[in-house]
Amino acid sequence: QVQLVESGGGLVQAGGSLRLSCTASRSISSINIMGWYRQAPGKQRELVAELTRLGSTNYADSVKGRFTISRDNAKNTVYLQMNSLKPEDTAVYYCNAAMNYVYWGQGTQVTVSS
């Protein structure tokens, strides 16, 4: 089992940047997949980015080229660097960890003003 805590959300103008952090309660080096999802009001939760244990990445088409997922195993932390933010990026962003079970953080709000 693992507990996940997100941070770094906030209010930013369109075109700006934010870096989200997800800190785990245990080592992330052996976790199969670490990911970021987001959910806007009235919409389904969607995958934003994921990073496998072996280092491969996958991004939603809507964020590809703007967002980057990375990790620091020594800090038990996964990051989501968000550049060129758009109003449609506004959502609650959730960290998850896929092991034998999928674990979720509590989420952090990202609001992009136009």
C-alpha positions in Angstrom: 0.0 0.0 0.0 1.0 3.6 -0.5 -0.2 7.0 0.4 0.1 9.8 -2.2 0.0 13.5 -1.5 -0.2 16.1 -4.3 1.0 19.7 -4.1 1.8 22.6 -6.4 -1.7 23.4 -7.8 -2.9 27.0 -7.9 -4.1 29.8 -10.1 -2.2 30.8 -13.2 -2.8 32.8 -16.3 -3.1 31.2 -19.7 0.4 30.6 -21.1 1.9 30.2 -17.7 3.5 27.2 -15.9 3.0 25.1 -12.8 4.8 22.1 -11.4 2.8 19.5 -9.6 4.4 17.1 -7.1 3.2 13.8 -5.9 5.1 12.4 -2.8 4.6 8.8 -1.9 4.8 7.2 1.5 7.2 4.6 0.3 9.7 4.0 -2.4 8.4 4.5 -5.9 11.2 2.7 -7.7 9.3 -0.6 -7.8 5.9 0.8 -8.6 4.8 -0.3 -12.0 3.2 2.9 -13.2 2.9 6.4 -11.7 0.4 8.6 -13.3 -1.4 11.9 -13.3 -5.1 12.2 -14.0 -7.4 15.2 -14.0 -11.1 15.8 -13.7 -13.0 18.9 -14.6 -16.5 19.6 -13.2 -19.1 17.5 -15.1 -16.5 15.5 -16.9 -14.9 12.1 -16.5 -11.5 11.6 -15.0 -9.0 11.3 -17.7 -5.4 10.3 -18.0 -2.9 13.1 -18.4 0.4 11.4 -18.2 2.0 8.2 -16.9 5.5 7.0 -16.3 6.4 3.3 -16.0 9.0 1.7 -13.8 11.2 1.3 -16.8 11.0 4.9 -17.8 8.5 4.9 -20.7 5.9 7.7 -20.8 2.5 8.2 -22.2 0.6 11.5 -22.6 -2.9 12.6 -23.5 -3.0 14.1 -26.9 -4.3 17.4 -25.4 -1.2 17.9 -23.3 1.5 16.3 -25.4 4.4 18.8 -26.0 3.3 20.9 -23.1 3.4 18.6 -20.1 6.3 16.5 -18.8 6.1 13.7 -16.2 9.3 12.8 -14.3 10.4 11.3 -11.1 12.9 11.6 -8.3 13.2 8.2 -6.7 15.4 9.5 -3.9 12.6 11.8 -2.9 9.8 9.3 -3.6 8.3 12.0 -5.8 6.7 12.2 -9.2 6.4 15.6 -10.9 4.2 17.0 -13.6 5.7 20.0 -15.3 2.9 22.0 -17.0 3.8 24.6 -19.5 1.8 26.7 -21.9 -1.3 26.2 -19.8 -4.7 26.7 -21.3 -8.1 27.4 -19.7 -9.2 23.9 -20.7 -6.5 22.5 -18.4 -8.5 23.7 -15.4 -9.3 20.6 -13.3 -8.5 18.8 -10.1 -5.3 16.8 -10.8 -4.8 13.5 -9.1 -1.7 11.4 -8.7 -2.0 7.6 -8.9 0.1 4.6 -8.4 -0.6 1.2 -10.1 0.7 -1.7 -8.1 -1.5 -4.7 -7.2 -4.2 -2.0 -6.6 -4.6 1.5 -8.0 -3.9 4.1 -5.3 -5.1 7.7 -5.6 -4.1 11.0 -4.0 -6.6 13.6 -2.8 -6.0 15.9 -5.7 -4.8 19.4 -6.2 -6.7 22.2 -8.0 -5.3 23.8 -11.1 -7.1 26.8 -12.4 -6.0 28.6 -15.6 -7.5 32.0 -16.3 -8.0 33.3 -19.8 
